[in-house]
Amino acid sequence: MGHKRKPALITDVKLENPSLNLTYPKVSGLKHKSAQSSINRYIKKEVYSLLNKEGYGVDEGKKFTAGYTVKLNKRGTLSILLEVFSFVKGEEKRNTVRKTINVSLKDARIYYLDDLFSRKIKKSKWISILNDIIRNQISFKGINLSKEFKGIWLKQDYYLTEDALVIYFQMNEYTEPEYGFPEFTIFFNDIIEIINNKGPIGRLLRDKKDEEKTADQ
């Protein structure tokens, strides 16, 4: 049975002022302290990058709320979904943006979508497979698109759970704002033939097999 890395400890960092209600995660308890510091710096940088893109500190009268959700904290991988909501009091226009951080707890490496898939398979092939799955889900769910779905790209927004890859798109990217964030859940078992066995999904699958073996003993 392989060595199971302990999950990170996650605590809230809070900041409030007249225009901002902010909560973002701080990672602790990691064996590799340099990685821990790098991860925390990166999280903070990405949080404030989202805020700045939405006009924080520039647009007077605009209010901001920022929070996060931990989607995965297991087998050496942390997947965190950041969300920033902004509005101007008295105006109907509101906006929400998302950003996911998928990172190695061992060395602070950021995982992009192509890190999840086998190097033996052409990128165009696994991208085509994922696009077909997403198109089928769009049709099955009856999602009304505001423009034609053009497919994913190498830095596509996504997060991981214990048993699935979830690809999502920003509000207004393909749907009307009322729809929210279109999410497409792709279970690992449905794409197992194209997975990078040494990547984060590969480790999760090995972990699951180890747990099943232990349960059978």
SERO-4910 file (N, C-alpha, C, O; in steps of 0.05 Angstrom, whole numbers):
BEGIN
 pado doro    nc1    nc2    nc3   cac1   cac2   cac3    cc1    cc2    cc3    oc1    oc2    oc3
  Met    A     17    -24      0      0      0      0     18     25      0     37     26     15
  Gly    A     11     45    -17     27     69    -19     24     87      5      4     85     20
  His    A     43    104      8     43    124     30     21    145     24     21    156      2
  Lys    A      4    150     43    -17    169     40     -9    196     54     -4    197     78
  Arg    A     -8    216     38     -1    242     49    -24    253     65    -47    250     57
  Lys    A    -18    266     87    -39    278    104    -50    302     90    -36    316     75
  Pro    A    -76    308     93    -88    332     82    -77    357     95    -67    356    118
  Ala    A    -80    379     82    -71    404     94    -92    414    114   -115    407    112
  Leu    A    -83    429    133   -101    443    151   -109    470    138    -92    484    129
  Ile    A   -135    475    138   -144    499    124   -158    517    145   -177    508    158
  Thr    A   -150    542    147   -163    561    165   -170    586    149   -159    591    127
  Asp    A   -189    601    160   -199    625    146   -181    649    153   -173    653    176
  Val    A   -176    665    133   -165    692    136   -187    711    129   -198    710    107
  Lys    A   -194    729    147   -216    747    143   -207    777    143   -189    785    158
  Leu    A   -220    792    126   -215    821    124   -241    835    118   -255    828     99
  Glu    A   -247    855    134   -272    870    129   -266    900    130   -251    910    147
  Asn    A   -277    914    111   -276    943    111   -302    953     98   -318    936     89
  Pro    A   -307    979     95   -333    988     85   -341    977     57   -364    975     51
  Ser    A   -321    969     41   -327    960     14   -322    930     10   -327    919    -12
  Leu    A   -310    917     30   -302    889     26   -308    871     49   -303    879     72
  Asn    A   -318    848     43   -321    826     62   -307    802     51   -318    788     33
  Leu    A   -283    797     60   -265    777     48   -258    754     66   -251    759     90
  Thr    A   -261    730     56   -251    706     70   -236    689     50   -247    682     29
  Tyr    A   -211    683     56   -196    666     38   -180    646     55   -176    650     79
  Pro    A   -171    624     43   -159    602     59   -129    606     64   -115    617     48
  Lys    A   -121    596     87    -92    594     94    -85    565     99    -99    552    115
  Val    A    -64    556     87    -56    528     89    -35    525    111    -16    541    112
  Ser    A    -37    504    127    -16    498    147    -14    468    151    -30    453    140
  Gly    A      5    460    168      8    432    174     23    415    154     23    391    156
  Leu    A     35    428    133     48    413    113     77    406    121     90    421    136
  Lys    A     86    383    112    114    374    118    134    393    105    154    400    116
  His    A    128    401     80    146    418     65    138    447     69    120    457     56
  Lys    A    152    461     87    145    488     94    149    508     72    134    528     70
  Ser    A    169    503     55    173    521     32    149    520     13    141    540      2
  Ala    A    139    496      9    115    492     -8     91    506      5     75    519     -9
  Gln    A     89    503     31     67    515     46     67    545     42     46    557     37
  Ser    A     90    558     45     92    587     42     86    595     13     72    615      9
  Ser    A     95    579     -6     90    586    -34     60    584    -40     49    601    -55
  Ile    A     47    564    -30     18    560    -34      3    584    -23    -15    594    -36
  Asn    A      9    592      2     -5    614     14     -1    640      0    -19    656     -3
  Arg    A     24    645    -10     29    669    -26     12    669    -52      1    689    -60
  Tyr    A     11    645    -64     -3    643    -89    -33    647    -85    -46    661   -101
  Ile    A    -44    635    -64    -73    639    -58    -79    668    -54    -98    679    -66
  Lys    A    -63    682    -38    -68    710    -33    -66    727    -58    -82    745    -63
  Lys    A    -46    720    -75    -42    735   -100    -66    731   -118    -76    751   -131
  Glu    A    -77    707   -120    -99    701   -138   -125    714   -127   -141    724   -143
  Val    A   -128    715   -101   -152    728    -89   -152    758    -96   -172    768   -106
  Tyr    A   -130    771    -92   -129    800    -98   -128    806   -128   -137    827   -136
  Ser    A   -119    787   -144   -120    790   -173   -149    790   -182   -157    806   -199
  Leu    A   -165    772   -171   -194    771   -177   -208    797   -169   -223    809   -184
  Leu    A   -202    806   -144   -214    831   -134   -206    855   -152   -223    871   -159
  Asn    A   -181    856   -159   -172    879   -175   -184    879   -203   -191    900   -213
  Lys    A   -188    855   -215   -201    854   -241   -230    863   -240   -240    873   -259
  Glu    A   -242    860   -216   -270    868   -213   -272    897   -205   -294    908   -202
  Gly    A   -250    911   -201   -250    939   -195   -246    947   -166   -252    970   -159
  Tyr    A   -237    928   -150   -233    935   -121   -211    957   -119   -190    955   -131
  Gly    A   -217    977   -103   -199    999    -98   -200   1020   -120   -186   1041   -118
  Val    A   -216   1016   -140   -218   1035   -163   -247   1045   -165   -252   1069   -167
  Asp    A   -266   1026   -166   -294   1034   -170   -306   1042   -143   -313   1025   -126
  Glu    A   -310   1068   -139   -322   1078   -114   -351   1070   -113   -365   1071   -132
  Gly    A   -359   1062    -89   -387   1054    -86   -392   1024    -91   -414   1014    -85
  Lys    A   -373   1011   -102   -376    982   -108   -369    966    -83   -349    970    -70
  Lys    A   -386    946    -78   -382    928    -55   -373    901    -64   -381    891    -85
  Phe    A   -357    888    -48   -345    862    -55   -348    842    -32   -344    849     -9
  Thr    A   -356    818    -40   -356    795    -21   -340    773    -34   -345    765    -57
  Ala    A   -320    763    -20   -303    741    -31   -302    718    -11   -299    722     13
  Gly    A   -304    694    -22   -302    670     -5   -290    647    -20   -280    650    -43
  Tyr    A   -291    623     -9   -279    600    -21   -292    574    -12   -306    574      8
  Thr    A   -288    553    -28   -297    526    -21   -275    507    -27   -263    507    -48
  Val    A   -269    490     -8   -249    468    -12   -263    445    -26   -281    433    -15
  Lys    A   -255    439    -50   -267    418    -66   -252    391    -62   -264    370    -63
  Leu    A   -226    393    -57   -210    369    -52   -186    376    -35   -173    396    -39
  Asn    A   -180    358    -16   -157    362      2   -147    334      9   -152    325     32
  Lys    A   -135    320    -10   -129    292     -6   -107    283    -25   -103    294    -47
  Arg    A    -92    263    -16    -71    251    -32    -52    271    -44    -43    268    -67
  Gly    A    -45    291    -29    -25    310    -37    -34    331    -56    -18    346    -68
  Thr    A    -61    333    -60    -72    353    -79    -93    370    -64   -110    359    -50
  Leu    A    -92    396    -69   -112    414    -58   -126    428    -81   -113    439    -99
  Ser    A   -152    428    -81   -168    441   -102   -187    460    -88   -206    451    -74
  Ile    A   -183    486    -92   -199    506    -79   -213    524    -99   -200    533   -118
  Leu    A   -238    529    -95   -254    546   -113   -257    574    -99   -270    576    -78
  Leu    A   -246    594   -111   -248    622   -102   -272    635   -116   -276    630   -140
  Glu    A   -286    652   -102   -309    666   -115   -311    695   -105   -309    700    -81
  Val    A   -314    713   -123   -316    742   -116   -343    752   -128   -348    750   -152
  Phe    A   -359    764   -110   -385    776   -117   -383    806   -114   -373    815    -93
  Ser    A   -392    821   -134   -390    850   -132   -416    863   -141   -430    852   -159
  Phe    A   -422    886   -130   -446    900   -137   -444    929   -128   -427    936   -111
  Val    A   -460    946   -140   -463    974   -132   -490    978   -120   -511    971   -133
  Lys    A   -491    987    -96   -517    991    -82   -536   1008    -98   -528   1030   -107
  Gly    A   -560    999   -101   -580   1014   -116   -581   1008   -146   -599   1016   -160
  Glu    A   -561    992   -155   -561    984   -183   -567    954   -186   -560    938   -168
  Glu    A   -580    947   -208   -587    919   -212   -563    901   -220   -562    878   -214
  Lys    A   -543    914   -233   -521    898   -243   -504    887   -221   -494    901   -203
  Arg    A   -501    861   -222   -484    846   -203   -467    827   -218   -474    818   -240
  Asn    A   -444    820   -207   -426    802   -222   -412    783   -202   -405    791   -180
  Thr    A   -408    759   -211   -393    739   -196   -373    726   -214   -379    718   -236
  Val    A   -349    723   -204   -328    710   -219   -315    688   -202   -315    689   -177
  Arg    A   -305    668   -215   -293    645   -202   -264    641   -211   -257    648   -234
  Lys    A   -249    629   -194   -221    620   -201   -215    596   -183   -220    596   -159
  Thr    A   -204    576   -196   -196    552   -181   -166    550   -178   -151    555   -197
  Ile    A   -157    541   -155   -129    535   -151   -127    505   -146   -137    494   -127
  Asn    A   -113    492   -164   -107    463   -162    -77    460   -158    -62    466   -177
  Val    A    -69    451   -135    -40    453   -128    -30    429   -113    -45    416    -98
  Ser    A     -5    422   -118      8    400   -103     16    410    -75     28    431    -72
  Leu    A      9    394    -55     17    401    -28     46    394    -22     56    401     -1
  Lys    A     59    380    -40     86    372    -36    106    393    -45    125    400    -31
  Asp    A    101    404    -69    120    423    -81    108    449    -91    121    465   -105
  Ala    A     82    453    -85     68    478    -93     64    480   -124     59    502   -134
  Arg    A     67    459   -138     63    459   -167     34    464   -173     16    451   -162
  Ile    A     28    482   -191      1    487   -200     -6    468   -222      9    465   -242
  Tyr    A    -29    454   -219    -37    434   -239    -56    447   -259    -78    457   -252
  Tyr    A    -48    447   -284    -66    455   -306    -79    431   -317    -72    408   -310
  Leu    A    -98    435   -335   -114    413   -344    -97    391   -358   -103    367   -354
  Asp    A    -77    399   -373    -61    379   -387    -44    362   -368    -33    342   -376
  Asp    A    -40    371   -343    -25    355   -324    -41    330   -315    -30    312   -303
  Leu    A    -67    330   -320    -84    308   -311    -84    284   -330    -92    262   -323
  Phe    A    -74    289   -355    -77    269   -376    -51    257   -385    -30    270   -384
  Ser    A    -52    233   -396    -28    218   -404    -12    232   -425    -23    244   -444
  Arg    A     14    232   -421     33    244   -440     34    227   -466     44    237   -486
  Lys    A     25    203   -464     26    185   -487      3    191   -507      3    180   -529
  Ile    A    -15    208   -499    -38    214   -516    -36    243   -525    -30    261   -510
  Lys    A    -41    247   -551    -40    274   -562    -60    292   -547    -83    284   -541
  Lys    A    -52    317   -543    -70    336   -529    -97    339   -544   -118    341   -532
  Ser    A    -95    339   -570   -119    343   -587   -139    320   -582   -163    324   -584
  Lys    A   -129    296   -575   -147    273   -571   -162    276   -545   -186    273   -545
  Trp    A   -147    281   -523   -162    283   -497   -180    308   -496   -201    307   -483
  Ile    A   -171    329   -509   -188    353   -511   -214    346   -526   -236    354   -518
  Ser    A   -212    331   -548   -235    323   -564   -254    306   -547   -278    308   -549
  Ile    A   -242    287   -532   -258    270   -515   -274    286   -494   -298    281   -491
  Leu    A   -261    305   -481   -275    321   -461   -296    339   -474   -318    342   -463
  Asn    A   -289    350   -497   -309    367   -511   -334    351   -518   -356    361   -516
  Asp    A   -330    326   -527   -354    309   -534   -371    304   -509   -395    304   -511
  Ile    A   -358    298   -487   -373    294   -462   -388    318   -454   -412    317   -446
  Ile    A   -376    342   -456   -389    367   -449   -412    372   -467   -434    380   -458
  Arg    A   -408    368   -493   -430    373   -513   -454    354   -507   -477    363   -509
  Asn    A   -448    329   -500   -469    311   -493   -485    320   -468   -509    317   -467
  Gln    A   -470    330   -448   -483    340   -424   -500    365   -430   -521    368   -418
  Ile    A   -490    382   -447   -505    406   -455   -532    398   -467   -553    409   -460
  Ser    A   -531    378   -484   -555    369   -497   -573    355   -477   -598    359   -477
  Phe    A   -562    337   -461   -578    322   -441   -592    340   -421   -615    336   -414
  Lys    A   -577    361   -412   -588    379   -392   -606    401   -404   -620    415   -390
  Gly    A   -606    402   -431   -623    422   -444   -613    451   -439   -630    469   -435
  Ile    A   -587    455   -437   -576    481   -431   -578    499   -456   -569    492   -478
  Asn    A   -590    522   -453   -593    541   -475   -568    558   -476   -563    575   -458
  Leu    A   -552    555   -497   -527    570   -500   -533    597   -513   -550    599   -531
  Ser    A   -518    617   -504   -521    644   -517   -503    646   -541   -507    664   -558
  Lys    A   -484    627   -544   -467    626   -568   -457    597   -570   -458    582   -551
  Glu    A   -447    591   -594   -438    563   -599   -415    555   -581   -396    571   -577
  Phe    A   -416    531   -570   -395    520   -554   -370    514   -571   -372    498   -590
  Lys    A   -348    527   -565   -324    524   -582   -304    505   -570   -284    498   -583
  Gly    A   -309    495   -546   -291    475   -534   -273    487   -513   -273    511   -508
  Ile    A   -259    469   -499   -242    477   -477   -214    484   -487   -207    479   -510
  Trp    A   -198    495   -469   -170    501   -476   -152    491   -453   -162    482   -432
  Leu    A   -125    493   -457   -107    480   -439   -108    492   -411   -102    479   -391
  Lys    A   -115    518   -409   -118    531   -382   -147    534   -374   -154    553   -361
  Gln    A   -163    515   -382   -191    515   -376   -196    514   -346   -181    501   -331
  Asp    A   -217    528   -337   -224    528   -308   -235    500   -301   -251    488   -316
  Tyr    A   -225    489   -279   -235    463   -270   -228    460   -240   -212    475   -229
  Tyr    A   -241    441   -227   -233    432   -201   -237    402   -199   -250    390   -215
  Leu    A   -225    391   -178   -226    362   -174   -242    356   -149   -241    371   -129
  Thr    A   -256    333   -149   -267    321   -125   -255    294   -122   -236    287   -137
  Glu    A   -264    278   -103   -252    252    -98   -256    233   -121   -241    214   -125
  Asp    A   -278    237   -137   -284    218   -158   -290    231   -185   -298    217   -204
  Ala    A   -285    257   -188   -293    269   -213   -276    294   -219   -266    308   -201
  Leu    A   -274    300   -245   -263    325   -255   -288    342   -262   -306    333   -276
  Val    A   -288    366   -252   -311    384   -258   -300    408   -274   -284    424   -264
  Ile    A   -309    410   -298   -302    433   -316   -324    453   -314   -348    446   -316
  Tyr    A   -317    478   -311   -338    499   -310   -330    523   -327   -307    527   -335
  Phe    A   -350    539   -333   -346    564   -348   -357    588   -333   -374    585   -316
  Gln    A   -346    611   -339   -354    635   -325   -383    643   -333   -392    635   -354
  Met    A   -395    658   -316   -421    670   -323   -418    687   -348   -398    701   -351
  Asn    A   -437    686   -366   -437    701   -391   -419    689   -412   -419    698   -435
  Glu    A   -403    669   -405   -385    658   -425   -400    643   -447   -394    646   -471
  Tyr    A   -419    626   -439   -436    611   -458   -465    613   -452   -482    604   -468
  Thr    A   -472    623   -429   -500    624   -421   -508    652   -410   -490    668   -405
  Glu    A   -534    656   -407   -543    681   -395   -536    681   -365   -534    660   -353
  Pro    A   -532    705   -353   -524    706   -325   -543    692   -306   -534    682   -286
  Glu    A   -568    690   -313   -588    677   -295   -581    648   -291   -590    636   -272
  Tyr    A   -567    636   -310   -561    607   -308   -539    602   -287   -538    580   -277
  Gly    A   -523    622   -282   -501    617   -263   -477    607   -277   -471    614   -300
  Phe    A   -462    589   -264   -438    578   -275   -443    550   -286   -449    532   -270
  Pro    A   -442    546   -312   -446    519   -323   -423    500   -313   -400    506   -317
  Glu    A   -431    478   -301   -411    459   -291   -416    432   -304   -439    424   -308
  Phe    A   -395    418   -311   -397    392   -324   -380    372   -309   -355    373   -309
  Thr    A   -394    353   -296   -380    333   -280   -372    309   -297   -389    297   -310
  Ile    A   -347    303   -297   -336    280   -313   -323    261   -293   -301    266   -283
  Phe    A   -336    238   -289   -325    219   -270   -300    206   -280   -297    200   -304
  Phe    A   -281    201   -261   -255    190   -269   -258    164   -284   -243    158   -303
  Asn    A   -277    147   -276   -281    121   -288   -289    124   -318   -284    105   -333
  Asp    A   -300    146   -325   -308    150   -353   -285    159   -371   -287    159   -396
  Ile    A   -263    168   -359   -240    177   -375   -214    163   -366   -192    173   -371
  Ile    A   -217    140   -353   -194    127   -341   -172    120   -361   -148    119   -354
  Glu    A   -179    115   -386   -160    107   -406   -141    130   -415   -120    125   -427
  Ile    A   -148    154   -409   -131    177   -417   -118    191   -393   -105    212   -397
  Ile    A   -122    181   -369   -111    193   -345    -81    190   -343    -70    169   -351
  Asn    A    -68    211   -333    -39    210   -327    -37    195   -300    -45    206   -279
  Asn    A    -26    171   -300    -25    155   -275     -7    167   -254    -11    161   -230
  Lys    A     11    185   -262     29    198   -243     18    225   -234     31    239   -217
  Gly    A     -4    233   -245    -16    259   -238    -35    258   -215    -38    236   -203
  Pro    A    -48    280   -208    -66    280   -185    -89    261   -186    -97    249   -166
  Ile    A   -101    257   -210   -123    238   -212   -113    210   -209   -126    193   -196
  Gly    A    -89    204   -221    -78    177   -218    -73    170   -188    -78    148   -180
  Arg    A    -64    190   -173    -59    185   -144    -85    180   -129    -87    163   -112
  Leu    A   -106    195   -137   -132    191   -124   -143    163   -130   -155    151   -112
  Leu    A   -140    154   -155   -150    128   -162   -134    106   -147   -146     86   -139
  Arg    A   -108    109   -144    -92     90   -129   -101     89   -100   -103     68    -87
  Asp    A   -106    113    -89   -115    115    -61   -142    100    -58   -146     87    -37
  Lys    A   -160    103    -77   -186     90    -75   -182     60    -76   -196     45    -61
  Lys    A   -164     50    -93   -159     21    -95   -148     11    -68   -155    -11    -59
  Asp    A   -130     26    -56   -118     19    -30   -140     16     -9   -140     -2      7
  Glu    A   -158     36     -9   -180     35     11   -198     11      7   -207     -1     26
  Glu    A   -203      4    -19   -220    -19    -25   -207    -45    -16   -220    -63     -6
  Lys    A   -181    -47    -20   -166    -71    -12   -167    -73     19   -170    -95     29
  Thr    A   -163    -51     33   -163    -51     62   -190    -60     72   -193    -75     92
  Ala    A   -212    -50     59   -239    -57     67   -245    -86     64   -260    -98     79
  Asp    A   -232    -99     44   -237   -127     38   -221   -146     56   -227   -169     58
  Gln    A   -201   -135     70   -184   -152     87   -197   -158    113   -185   -172    130
***
